[in-house]
């Protein structure tokens, strides 16, 4: 079957594809989009169609799979996006604009706390904070991975003590 013959047969099935798409979408515009996607995929994958088999069934399978994939993509996208009606007052606290002078004081205190760390604790902690993995830090500093983990742990404990004023009791959020 030539590509022109295939396209003619494809156009002959457009009406049945439209009614089949309406069963899925229940909306004329969405059904038109689904038919268009199906026909585009059919033309794109023309070489995959085996002559002598049921073209209408092949098209319906493409349509069903396209609809299911689009539905799954839509559900996944909607689950990742929080709608404005769903934002609780506790979540609004985190997204609200903060006073910049407060932030400057906090950053200043964090920098002072970091300055209190001895270099053997400061360097691994900063590397870890920058996103390096334990084994990468161990390679960079040429020390055992267990030593890296211990030094990062000690640095965190020192910083927690120094930044105690920003603990859960004061801000409502636990400092990690």
Helices and strands as residue ranges (DSSP letters): H 3-12, H 14-25, H 28-44, G 46-48, H 55-80, G 84-86, H 89-95, H 100-116, H 119-129, H 134-141, H 145-162, G 164-166, H 168-171
